[in-house]
Amino acid sequence: MRNRVSVYAIGSLLLGVLLLNGCATTPVQPWERGRLARWDMRWDSDPLQAAMDSHTHFSKEGSDGHIGAAGGGCGCN
């Protein structure tokens, strides 16, 4: 019984070390920011299309969606 507990404890410790190994504590360095700022790395690759989609969602939902001021559902801002 005691061997089984120690095996579980060692296994849990090793699993914890492996999981914590993937945590990055250093921030992104200035010379690495250029790669992350490329247009193909953005969430919305087309800002005009993203703005149009946001406006359509705003108009149909009748809510602000945390963008701009609240308005009605008719689309007449």
NORTA-V582336 format. One record per helix or strand of 2 or more residues. SS is the DSSP state (hx for helix, st for strand). FROM is the first residue (numbers start at 0). TO is the last residue. Records with the same first field share a line. If there is no record, write none. Layout:
# NORTA-V582336
SS->FROM-TO + FROM-TO
This chain:
# NORTA-V582336
hx->1-20 + 29-35 + 38-40 + 46-60
